[in-house]
Amino acid sequence: MKTPLQEIEESMKVVDLHPTLEQVASAEGLDRKKLSVALKMHDDEPDLSAREEVMIHDGTKDALWGVPSLRALFRGEKHPPEMEDEPPPAYMPLFMFIETHVVTFCNGCGDKTDGEFEEAFSNLRRRPDGRSLSALHFFLWQVAAGLLGKRPVSAAEFEAIFGRLTRSARTFRIGPVSRNYISVLRQLREEMDRD
């Protein structure tokens, strides 16, 4: 019998690629079920040179995917359910996709504060294609593109997802330098790796 975390990981493999990402995956021979967003680095620092050039990785191969805007990737008119407490099970793979990449970012660039996460998530929710003011926001924009490329997500769902992430970071914040949000994500990742 699978654990709930294993079930979430399995459902993360379900894909319905955006046509522009489908073209890249087909042309480059990428495994569609294993697509993630790679953190581009240059001289041990995040490469912030071209936000619209999203490095897609399948565990073996990389390919660049040109994304002009997040808004261009929204699909459908679906209205999200209430996400005041815990997200509904159907949305857990979407949160897991984002939060797995958050751990990747912090592994490469150092842990960010709860306030930094709250600000980046909030800015993405309010202005999906707004200018990136930090390396964290820059990478989260690319991760959001990866999410929207893998699964149909409406504008309303996107706003609800990033609103819920904002509230999570705010909930963990107990001071200007607290890093509780990333600590909890790391613990969850370790649990998944053990299962």
PyMOL CGO cylinders between C-alpha atoms (Angstrom):
from pymol import cmd
from pymol.cgo import CYLINDER

trace = [
    CYLINDER, 0.00, 0.00, 0.00, 1.28, 3.46, -0.92, 0.3, 1, 1, 1, 1, 1, 1,
    CYLINDER, 1.28, 3.46, -0.92, 1.72, 6.22, 1.62, 0.3, 1, 1, 1, 1, 1, 1,
    CYLINDER, 1.72, 6.22, 1.62, -0.04, 9.55, 1.00, 0.3, 1, 1, 1, 1, 1, 1,
    CYLINDER, -0.04, 9.55, 1.00, 3.29, 11.11, 0.00, 0.3, 1, 1, 1, 1, 1, 1,
    CYLINDER, 3.29, 11.11, 0.00, 3.94, 8.32, -2.51, 0.3, 1, 1, 1, 1, 1, 1,
    CYLINDER, 3.94, 8.32, -2.51, 0.46, 8.84, -3.97, 0.3, 1, 1, 1, 1, 1, 1,
    CYLINDER, 0.46, 8.84, -3.97, 1.21, 12.55, -4.40, 0.3, 1, 1, 1, 1, 1, 1,
    CYLINDER, 1.21, 12.55, -4.40, 4.50, 11.74, -6.12, 0.3, 1, 1, 1, 1, 1, 1,
    CYLINDER, 4.50, 11.74, -6.12, 2.69, 9.35, -8.47, 0.3, 1, 1, 1, 1, 1, 1,
    CYLINDER, 2.69, 9.35, -8.47, 0.05, 11.94, -9.35, 0.3, 1, 1, 1, 1, 1, 1,
    CYLINDER, 0.05, 11.94, -9.35, 2.84, 14.45, -10.07, 0.3, 1, 1, 1, 1, 1, 1,
    CYLINDER, 2.84, 14.45, -10.07, 3.77, 12.25, -13.04, 0.3, 1, 1, 1, 1, 1, 1,
    CYLINDER, 3.77, 12.25, -13.04, 0.40, 12.92, -14.68, 0.3, 1, 1, 1, 1, 1, 1,
    CYLINDER, 0.40, 12.92, -14.68, 1.00, 15.48, -17.40, 0.3, 1, 1, 1, 1, 1, 1,
    CYLINDER, 1.00, 15.48, -17.40, -1.02, 17.49, -19.89, 0.3, 1, 1, 1, 1, 1, 1,
    CYLINDER, -1.02, 17.49, -19.89, 1.68, 19.61, -21.47, 0.3, 1, 1, 1, 1, 1, 1,
    CYLINDER, 1.68, 19.61, -21.47, 1.09, 23.07, -22.84, 0.3, 1, 1, 1, 1, 1, 1,
    CYLINDER, 1.09, 23.07, -22.84, 1.61, 22.90, -26.63, 0.3, 1, 1, 1, 1, 1, 1,
    CYLINDER, 1.61, 22.90, -26.63, 4.79, 25.02, -26.48, 0.3, 1, 1, 1, 1, 1, 1,
    CYLINDER, 4.79, 25.02, -26.48, 6.34, 22.74, -23.85, 0.3, 1, 1, 1, 1, 1, 1,
    CYLINDER, 6.34, 22.74, -23.85, 5.15, 19.67, -25.77, 0.3, 1, 1, 1, 1, 1, 1,
    CYLINDER, 5.15, 19.67, -25.77, 7.12, 20.92, -28.79, 0.3, 1, 1, 1, 1, 1, 1,
    CYLINDER, 7.12, 20.92, -28.79, 10.31, 21.27, -26.73, 0.3, 1, 1, 1, 1, 1, 1,
    CYLINDER, 10.31, 21.27, -26.73, 9.87, 17.90, -25.01, 0.3, 1, 1, 1, 1, 1, 1,
    CYLINDER, 9.87, 17.90, -25.01, 9.27, 16.14, -28.33, 0.3, 1, 1, 1, 1, 1, 1,
    CYLINDER, 9.27, 16.14, -28.33, 12.10, 17.90, -30.18, 0.3, 1, 1, 1, 1, 1, 1,
    CYLINDER, 12.10, 17.90, -30.18, 14.63, 17.21, -27.40, 0.3, 1, 1, 1, 1, 1, 1,
    CYLINDER, 14.63, 17.21, -27.40, 13.42, 13.71, -26.49, 0.3, 1, 1, 1, 1, 1, 1,
    CYLINDER, 13.42, 13.71, -26.49, 12.62, 14.62, -22.88, 0.3, 1, 1, 1, 1, 1, 1,
    CYLINDER, 12.62, 14.62, -22.88, 10.75, 12.22, -20.61, 0.3, 1, 1, 1, 1, 1, 1,
    CYLINDER, 10.75, 12.22, -20.61, 7.39, 14.01, -20.25, 0.3, 1, 1, 1, 1, 1, 1,
    CYLINDER, 7.39, 14.01, -20.25, 6.64, 12.37, -16.88, 0.3, 1, 1, 1, 1, 1, 1,
    CYLINDER, 6.64, 12.37, -16.88, 9.85, 13.57, -15.23, 0.3, 1, 1, 1, 1, 1, 1,
    CYLINDER, 9.85, 13.57, -15.23, 9.96, 17.23, -16.23, 0.3, 1, 1, 1, 1, 1, 1,
    CYLINDER, 9.96, 17.23, -16.23, 11.14, 19.74, -13.68, 0.3, 1, 1, 1, 1, 1, 1,
    CYLINDER, 11.14, 19.74, -13.68, 12.74, 23.17, -13.75, 0.3, 1, 1, 1, 1, 1, 1,
    CYLINDER, 12.74, 23.17, -13.75, 16.51, 23.33, -13.38, 0.3, 1, 1, 1, 1, 1, 1,
    CYLINDER, 16.51, 23.33, -13.38, 18.16, 26.07, -11.35, 0.3, 1, 1, 1, 1, 1, 1,
    CYLINDER, 18.16, 26.07, -11.35, 20.55, 27.74, -13.77, 0.3, 1, 1, 1, 1, 1, 1,
    CYLINDER, 20.55, 27.74, -13.77, 23.79, 28.77, -12.04, 0.3, 1, 1, 1, 1, 1, 1,
    CYLINDER, 23.79, 28.77, -12.04, 26.75, 30.88, -13.17, 0.3, 1, 1, 1, 1, 1, 1,
    CYLINDER, 26.75, 30.88, -13.17, 29.90, 31.14, -11.02, 0.3, 1, 1, 1, 1, 1, 1,
    CYLINDER, 29.90, 31.14, -11.02, 28.07, 29.63, -8.01, 0.3, 1, 1, 1, 1, 1, 1,
    CYLINDER, 28.07, 29.63, -8.01, 25.30, 32.24, -8.24, 0.3, 1, 1, 1, 1, 1, 1,
    CYLINDER, 25.30, 32.24, -8.24, 21.82, 31.96, -9.78, 0.3, 1, 1, 1, 1, 1, 1,
    CYLINDER, 21.82, 31.96, -9.78, 21.89, 32.92, -13.45, 0.3, 1, 1, 1, 1, 1, 1,
    CYLINDER, 21.89, 32.92, -13.45, 19.43, 35.80, -13.66, 0.3, 1, 1, 1, 1, 1, 1,
    CYLINDER, 19.43, 35.80, -13.66, 20.17, 36.72, -17.27, 0.3, 1, 1, 1, 1, 1, 1,
    CYLINDER, 20.17, 36.72, -17.27, 17.03, 35.51, -19.05, 0.3, 1, 1, 1, 1, 1, 1,
    CYLINDER, 17.03, 35.51, -19.05, 13.92, 34.71, -16.99, 0.3, 1, 1, 1, 1, 1, 1,
    CYLINDER, 13.92, 34.71, -16.99, 11.95, 33.75, -20.12, 0.3, 1, 1, 1, 1, 1, 1,
    CYLINDER, 11.95, 33.75, -20.12, 14.47, 30.98, -20.95, 0.3, 1, 1, 1, 1, 1, 1,
    CYLINDER, 14.47, 30.98, -20.95, 13.31, 28.21, -18.63, 0.3, 1, 1, 1, 1, 1, 1,
    CYLINDER, 13.31, 28.21, -18.63, 15.69, 25.27, -18.32, 0.3, 1, 1, 1, 1, 1, 1,
    CYLINDER, 15.69, 25.27, -18.32, 13.57, 22.12, -18.36, 0.3, 1, 1, 1, 1, 1, 1,
    CYLINDER, 13.57, 22.12, -18.36, 15.19, 18.96, -16.99, 0.3, 1, 1, 1, 1, 1, 1,
    CYLINDER, 15.19, 18.96, -16.99, 14.02, 15.33, -17.03, 0.3, 1, 1, 1, 1, 1, 1,
    CYLINDER, 14.02, 15.33, -17.03, 16.70, 13.86, -14.78, 0.3, 1, 1, 1, 1, 1, 1,
    CYLINDER, 16.70, 13.86, -14.78, 19.00, 13.16, -17.73, 0.3, 1, 1, 1, 1, 1, 1,
    CYLINDER, 19.00, 13.16, -17.73, 18.63, 15.86, -20.37, 0.3, 1, 1, 1, 1, 1, 1,
    CYLINDER, 18.63, 15.86, -20.37, 18.09, 19.62, -20.34, 0.3, 1, 1, 1, 1, 1, 1,
    CYLINDER, 18.09, 19.62, -20.34, 16.36, 21.87, -22.85, 0.3, 1, 1, 1, 1, 1, 1,
    CYLINDER, 16.36, 21.87, -22.85, 15.53, 25.56, -22.97, 0.3, 1, 1, 1, 1, 1, 1,
    CYLINDER, 15.53, 25.56, -22.97, 11.86, 26.48, -23.22, 0.3, 1, 1, 1, 1, 1, 1,
    CYLINDER, 11.86, 26.48, -23.22, 10.99, 30.04, -24.23, 0.3, 1, 1, 1, 1, 1, 1,
    CYLINDER, 10.99, 30.04, -24.23, 8.14, 31.42, -22.10, 0.3, 1, 1, 1, 1, 1, 1,
    CYLINDER, 8.14, 31.42, -22.10, 7.04, 34.97, -22.97, 0.3, 1, 1, 1, 1, 1, 1,
    CYLINDER, 7.04, 34.97, -22.97, 4.66, 35.26, -20.00, 0.3, 1, 1, 1, 1, 1, 1,
    CYLINDER, 4.66, 35.26, -20.00, 2.90, 33.24, -17.33, 0.3, 1, 1, 1, 1, 1, 1,
    CYLINDER, 2.90, 33.24, -17.33, -0.46, 34.65, -18.40, 0.3, 1, 1, 1, 1, 1, 1,
    CYLINDER, -0.46, 34.65, -18.40, 0.04, 33.07, -21.85, 0.3, 1, 1, 1, 1, 1, 1,
    CYLINDER, 0.04, 33.07, -21.85, 0.21, 29.65, -20.14, 0.3, 1, 1, 1, 1, 1, 1,
    CYLINDER, 0.21, 29.65, -20.14, -3.07, 29.88, -18.20, 0.3, 1, 1, 1, 1, 1, 1,
    CYLINDER, -3.07, 29.88, -18.20, -5.57, 27.31, -19.48, 0.3, 1, 1, 1, 1, 1, 1,
    CYLINDER, -5.57, 27.31, -19.48, -9.28, 27.08, -18.85, 0.3, 1, 1, 1, 1, 1, 1,
    CYLINDER, -9.28, 27.08, -18.85, -11.68, 28.96, -16.61, 0.3, 1, 1, 1, 1, 1, 1,
    CYLINDER, -11.68, 28.96, -16.61, -11.80, 26.54, -13.68, 0.3, 1, 1, 1, 1, 1, 1,
    CYLINDER, -11.80, 26.54, -13.68, -12.57, 28.08, -10.29, 0.3, 1, 1, 1, 1, 1, 1,
    CYLINDER, -12.57, 28.08, -10.29, -10.55, 26.67, -7.39, 0.3, 1, 1, 1, 1, 1, 1,
    CYLINDER, -10.55, 26.67, -7.39, -12.07, 25.25, -4.24, 0.3, 1, 1, 1, 1, 1, 1,
    CYLINDER, -12.07, 25.25, -4.24, -11.60, 26.96, -0.90, 0.3, 1, 1, 1, 1, 1, 1,
    CYLINDER, -11.60, 26.96, -0.90, -8.00, 26.62, 0.34, 0.3, 1, 1, 1, 1, 1, 1,
    CYLINDER, -8.00, 26.62, 0.34, -8.23, 28.26, 3.75, 0.3, 1, 1, 1, 1, 1, 1,
    CYLINDER, -8.23, 28.26, 3.75, -6.87, 25.26, 5.62, 0.3, 1, 1, 1, 1, 1, 1,
    CYLINDER, -6.87, 25.26, 5.62, -5.09, 22.48, 3.77, 0.3, 1, 1, 1, 1, 1, 1,
    CYLINDER, -5.09, 22.48, 3.77, -5.27, 22.35, -0.03, 0.3, 1, 1, 1, 1, 1, 1,
    CYLINDER, -5.27, 22.35, -0.03, -7.64, 19.69, -1.44, 0.3, 1, 1, 1, 1, 1, 1,
    CYLINDER, -7.64, 19.69, -1.44, -5.92, 16.39, -2.36, 0.3, 1, 1, 1, 1, 1, 1,
    CYLINDER, -5.92, 16.39, -2.36, -6.28, 17.09, -6.10, 0.3, 1, 1, 1, 1, 1, 1,
    CYLINDER, -6.28, 17.09, -6.10, -4.12, 20.22, -5.69, 0.3, 1, 1, 1, 1, 1, 1,
    CYLINDER, -4.12, 20.22, -5.69, -1.41, 18.63, -3.54, 0.3, 1, 1, 1, 1, 1, 1,
    CYLINDER, -1.41, 18.63, -3.54, 0.75, 17.62, -6.55, 0.3, 1, 1, 1, 1, 1, 1,
    CYLINDER, 0.75, 17.62, -6.55, 0.77, 21.26, -7.69, 0.3, 1, 1, 1, 1, 1, 1,
    CYLINDER, 0.77, 21.26, -7.69, 1.95, 22.45, -4.28, 0.3, 1, 1, 1, 1, 1, 1,
    CYLINDER, 1.95, 22.45, -4.28, 4.48, 19.60, -4.13, 0.3, 1, 1, 1, 1, 1, 1,
    CYLINDER, 4.48, 19.60, -4.13, 5.90, 20.62, -7.53, 0.3, 1, 1, 1, 1, 1, 1,
    CYLINDER, 5.90, 20.62, -7.53, 6.43, 24.19, -6.35, 0.3, 1, 1, 1, 1, 1, 1,
    CYLINDER, 6.43, 24.19, -6.35, 7.74, 23.32, -2.89, 0.3, 1, 1, 1, 1, 1, 1,
    CYLINDER, 7.74, 23.32, -2.89, 10.16, 20.68, -4.20, 0.3, 1, 1, 1, 1, 1, 1,
    CYLINDER, 10.16, 20.68, -4.20, 11.68, 23.40, -6.35, 0.3, 1, 1, 1, 1, 1, 1,
    CYLINDER, 11.68, 23.40, -6.35, 11.82, 25.74, -3.33, 0.3, 1, 1, 1, 1, 1, 1,
    CYLINDER, 11.82, 25.74, -3.33, 14.06, 23.16, -1.62, 0.3, 1, 1, 1, 1, 1, 1,
    CYLINDER, 14.06, 23.16, -1.62, 16.19, 22.95, -4.79, 0.3, 1, 1, 1, 1, 1, 1,
    CYLINDER, 16.19, 22.95, -4.79, 16.61, 26.72, -4.79, 0.3, 1, 1, 1, 1, 1, 1,
    CYLINDER, 16.61, 26.72, -4.79, 17.61, 26.85, -1.13, 0.3, 1, 1, 1, 1, 1, 1,
    CYLINDER, 17.61, 26.85, -1.13, 20.04, 23.96, -1.58, 0.3, 1, 1, 1, 1, 1, 1,
    CYLINDER, 20.04, 23.96, -1.58, 21.79, 25.95, -4.31, 0.3, 1, 1, 1, 1, 1, 1,
    CYLINDER, 21.79, 25.95, -4.31, 21.47, 29.48, -2.96, 0.3, 1, 1, 1, 1, 1, 1,
    CYLINDER, 21.47, 29.48, -2.96, 21.02, 29.19, 0.81, 0.3, 1, 1, 1, 1, 1, 1,
    CYLINDER, 21.02, 29.19, 0.81, 17.86, 29.24, 2.88, 0.3, 1, 1, 1, 1, 1, 1,
    CYLINDER, 17.86, 29.24, 2.88, 15.65, 32.30, 2.54, 0.3, 1, 1, 1, 1, 1, 1,
    CYLINDER, 15.65, 32.30, 2.54, 13.58, 33.82, 5.33, 0.3, 1, 1, 1, 1, 1, 1,
    CYLINDER, 13.58, 33.82, 5.33, 9.87, 33.24, 5.75, 0.3, 1, 1, 1, 1, 1, 1,
    CYLINDER, 9.87, 33.24, 5.75, 9.37, 36.91, 4.89, 0.3, 1, 1, 1, 1, 1, 1,
    CYLINDER, 9.37, 36.91, 4.89, 11.26, 36.52, 1.61, 0.3, 1, 1, 1, 1, 1, 1,
    CYLINDER, 11.26, 36.52, 1.61, 9.06, 33.57, 0.65, 0.3, 1, 1, 1, 1, 1, 1,
    CYLINDER, 9.06, 33.57, 0.65, 5.92, 35.47, 1.62, 0.3, 1, 1, 1, 1, 1, 1,
    CYLINDER, 5.92, 35.47, 1.62, 6.95, 38.44, -0.52, 0.3, 1, 1, 1, 1, 1, 1,
    CYLINDER, 6.95, 38.44, -0.52, 7.90, 36.33, -3.57, 0.3, 1, 1, 1, 1, 1, 1,
    CYLINDER, 7.90, 36.33, -3.57, 4.71, 34.24, -3.44, 0.3, 1, 1, 1, 1, 1, 1,
    CYLINDER, 4.71, 34.24, -3.44, 2.55, 37.33, -2.93, 0.3, 1, 1, 1, 1, 1, 1,
    CYLINDER, 2.55, 37.33, -2.93, 4.15, 39.16, -5.85, 0.3, 1, 1, 1, 1, 1, 1,
    CYLINDER, 4.15, 39.16, -5.85, 3.59, 36.18, -8.15, 0.3, 1, 1, 1, 1, 1, 1,
    CYLINDER, 3.59, 36.18, -8.15, -0.05, 35.98, -7.06, 0.3, 1, 1, 1, 1, 1, 1,
    CYLINDER, -0.05, 35.98, -7.06, -0.73, 39.69, -7.57, 0.3, 1, 1, 1, 1, 1, 1,
    CYLINDER, -0.73, 39.69, -7.57, 1.42, 40.31, -10.64, 0.3, 1, 1, 1, 1, 1, 1,
    CYLINDER, 1.42, 40.31, -10.64, 2.31, 37.00, -12.35, 0.3, 1, 1, 1, 1, 1, 1,
    CYLINDER, 2.31, 37.00, -12.35, 4.47, 38.72, -14.95, 0.3, 1, 1, 1, 1, 1, 1,
    CYLINDER, 4.47, 38.72, -14.95, 5.84, 41.52, -12.78, 0.3, 1, 1, 1, 1, 1, 1,
    CYLINDER, 5.84, 41.52, -12.78, 9.54, 42.28, -12.69, 0.3, 1, 1, 1, 1, 1, 1,
    CYLINDER, 9.54, 42.28, -12.69, 11.65, 39.96, -10.52, 0.3, 1, 1, 1, 1, 1, 1,
    CYLINDER, 11.65, 39.96, -10.52, 13.15, 41.82, -7.58, 0.3, 1, 1, 1, 1, 1, 1,
    CYLINDER, 13.15, 41.82, -7.58, 15.08, 38.86, -6.18, 0.3, 1, 1, 1, 1, 1, 1,
    CYLINDER, 15.08, 38.86, -6.18, 16.74, 35.63, -7.29, 0.3, 1, 1, 1, 1, 1, 1,
    CYLINDER, 16.74, 35.63, -7.29, 14.03, 33.74, -5.38, 0.3, 1, 1, 1, 1, 1, 1,
    CYLINDER, 14.03, 33.74, -5.38, 11.22, 35.48, -7.30, 0.3, 1, 1, 1, 1, 1, 1,
    CYLINDER, 11.22, 35.48, -7.30, 13.11, 34.97, -10.57, 0.3, 1, 1, 1, 1, 1, 1,
    CYLINDER, 13.11, 34.97, -10.57, 13.35, 31.20, -10.00, 0.3, 1, 1, 1, 1, 1, 1,
    CYLINDER, 13.35, 31.20, -10.00, 9.79, 30.90, -8.66, 0.3, 1, 1, 1, 1, 1, 1,
    CYLINDER, 9.79, 30.90, -8.66, 8.57, 32.62, -11.85, 0.3, 1, 1, 1, 1, 1, 1,
    CYLINDER, 8.57, 32.62, -11.85, 10.32, 29.87, -13.84, 0.3, 1, 1, 1, 1, 1, 1,
    CYLINDER, 10.32, 29.87, -13.84, 8.90, 27.18, -11.53, 0.3, 1, 1, 1, 1, 1, 1,
    CYLINDER, 8.90, 27.18, -11.53, 5.42, 28.65, -12.01, 0.3, 1, 1, 1, 1, 1, 1,
    CYLINDER, 5.42, 28.65, -12.01, 5.99, 28.42, -15.77, 0.3, 1, 1, 1, 1, 1, 1,
    CYLINDER, 5.99, 28.42, -15.77, 7.01, 24.77, -15.36, 0.3, 1, 1, 1, 1, 1, 1,
    CYLINDER, 7.01, 24.77, -15.36, 3.85, 24.06, -13.38, 0.3, 1, 1, 1, 1, 1, 1,
    CYLINDER, 3.85, 24.06, -13.38, 1.63, 25.80, -15.94, 0.3, 1, 1, 1, 1, 1, 1,
    CYLINDER, 1.63, 25.80, -15.94, 3.45, 23.98, -18.73, 0.3, 1, 1, 1, 1, 1, 1,
    CYLINDER, 3.45, 23.98, -18.73, 2.87, 20.55, -17.18, 0.3, 1, 1, 1, 1, 1, 1,
    CYLINDER, 2.87, 20.55, -17.18, -0.80, 20.92, -16.17, 0.3, 1, 1, 1, 1, 1, 1,
    CYLINDER, -0.80, 20.92, -16.17, -3.79, 23.05, -17.13, 0.3, 1, 1, 1, 1, 1, 1,
    CYLINDER, -3.79, 23.05, -17.13, -4.16, 25.74, -14.46, 0.3, 1, 1, 1, 1, 1, 1,
    CYLINDER, -4.16, 25.74, -14.46, -6.57, 28.65, -14.80, 0.3, 1, 1, 1, 1, 1, 1,
    CYLINDER, -6.57, 28.65, -14.80, -5.76, 32.21, -13.73, 0.3, 1, 1, 1, 1, 1, 1,
    CYLINDER, -5.76, 32.21, -13.73, -8.10, 31.81, -10.74, 0.3, 1, 1, 1, 1, 1, 1,
    CYLINDER, -8.10, 31.81, -10.74, -6.43, 28.56, -9.68, 0.3, 1, 1, 1, 1, 1, 1,
    CYLINDER, -6.43, 28.56, -9.68, -2.99, 30.16, -10.01, 0.3, 1, 1, 1, 1, 1, 1,
    CYLINDER, -2.99, 30.16, -10.01, -4.05, 33.05, -7.79, 0.3, 1, 1, 1, 1, 1, 1,
    CYLINDER, -4.05, 33.05, -7.79, -5.50, 30.64, -5.21, 0.3, 1, 1, 1, 1, 1, 1,
    CYLINDER, -5.50, 30.64, -5.21, -2.38, 28.44, -5.18, 0.3, 1, 1, 1, 1, 1, 1,
    CYLINDER, -2.38, 28.44, -5.18, 0.02, 31.34, -4.71, 0.3, 1, 1, 1, 1, 1, 1,
    CYLINDER, 0.02, 31.34, -4.71, -2.35, 32.94, -2.20, 0.3, 1, 1, 1, 1, 1, 1,
    CYLINDER, -2.35, 32.94, -2.20, -2.23, 29.73, -0.15, 0.3, 1, 1, 1, 1, 1, 1,
    CYLINDER, -2.23, 29.73, -0.15, 1.58, 29.61, -0.40, 0.3, 1, 1, 1, 1, 1, 1,
    CYLINDER, 1.58, 29.61, -0.40, 1.73, 33.23, 0.78, 0.3, 1, 1, 1, 1, 1, 1,
    CYLINDER, 1.73, 33.23, 0.78, -0.40, 32.36, 3.82, 0.3, 1, 1, 1, 1, 1, 1,
    CYLINDER, -0.40, 32.36, 3.82, 1.81, 29.34, 4.58, 0.3, 1, 1, 1, 1, 1, 1,
    CYLINDER, 1.81, 29.34, 4.58, 4.97, 31.43, 4.59, 0.3, 1, 1, 1, 1, 1, 1,
    CYLINDER, 4.97, 31.43, 4.59, 3.23, 34.09, 6.72, 0.3, 1, 1, 1, 1, 1, 1,
    CYLINDER, 3.23, 34.09, 6.72, 2.06, 31.42, 9.19, 0.3, 1, 1, 1, 1, 1, 1,
    CYLINDER, 2.06, 31.42, 9.19, 5.60, 30.13, 9.72, 0.3, 1, 1, 1, 1, 1, 1,
    CYLINDER, 5.60, 30.13, 9.72, 7.06, 33.62, 10.09, 0.3, 1, 1, 1, 1, 1, 1,
    CYLINDER, 7.06, 33.62, 10.09, 7.84, 34.42, 13.73, 0.3, 1, 1, 1, 1, 1, 1,
    CYLINDER, 7.84, 34.42, 13.73, 10.41, 37.16, 13.19, 0.3, 1, 1, 1, 1, 1, 1,
    CYLINDER, 10.41, 37.16, 13.19, 12.37, 39.03, 10.54, 0.3, 1, 1, 1, 1, 1, 1,
    CYLINDER, 12.37, 39.03, 10.54, 14.91, 36.24, 10.06, 0.3, 1, 1, 1, 1, 1, 1,
    CYLINDER, 14.91, 36.24, 10.06, 12.87, 33.11, 10.80, 0.3, 1, 1, 1, 1, 1, 1,
    CYLINDER, 12.87, 33.11, 10.80, 13.37, 30.25, 8.37, 0.3, 1, 1, 1, 1, 1, 1,
    CYLINDER, 13.37, 30.25, 8.37, 10.65, 27.90, 9.56, 0.3, 1, 1, 1, 1, 1, 1,
    CYLINDER, 10.65, 27.90, 9.56, 8.92, 27.45, 6.18, 0.3, 1, 1, 1, 1, 1, 1,
    CYLINDER, 8.92, 27.45, 6.18, 12.00, 25.98, 4.48, 0.3, 1, 1, 1, 1, 1, 1,
    CYLINDER, 12.00, 25.98, 4.48, 12.76, 23.86, 7.56, 0.3, 1, 1, 1, 1, 1, 1,
    CYLINDER, 12.76, 23.86, 7.56, 9.32, 22.24, 7.34, 0.3, 1, 1, 1, 1, 1, 1,
    CYLINDER, 9.32, 22.24, 7.34, 9.71, 21.68, 3.59, 0.3, 1, 1, 1, 1, 1, 1,
    CYLINDER, 9.71, 21.68, 3.59, 13.07, 19.97, 4.14, 0.3, 1, 1, 1, 1, 1, 1,
    CYLINDER, 13.07, 19.97, 4.14, 11.51, 17.68, 6.76, 0.3, 1, 1, 1, 1, 1, 1,
    CYLINDER, 11.51, 17.68, 6.76, 8.71, 16.73, 4.35, 0.3, 1, 1, 1, 1, 1, 1,
    CYLINDER, 8.71, 16.73, 4.35, 11.26, 16.06, 1.61, 0.3, 1, 1, 1, 1, 1, 1,
    CYLINDER, 11.26, 16.06, 1.61, 13.25, 13.79, 3.93, 0.3, 1, 1, 1, 1, 1, 1,
    CYLINDER, 13.25, 13.79, 3.93, 10.05, 11.86, 4.80, 0.3, 1, 1, 1, 1, 1, 1,
    CYLINDER, 10.05, 11.86, 4.80, 9.30, 11.39, 1.10, 0.3, 1, 1, 1, 1, 1, 1,
    CYLINDER, 9.30, 11.39, 1.10, 12.83, 10.21, 0.41, 0.3, 1, 1, 1, 1, 1, 1,
    CYLINDER, 12.83, 10.21, 0.41, 12.57, 7.63, 3.23, 0.3, 1, 1, 1, 1, 1, 1,
    CYLINDER, 12.57, 7.63, 3.23, 9.23, 6.23, 1.96, 0.3, 1, 1, 1, 1, 1, 1,
]
cmd.load_cgo(trace, "trace")
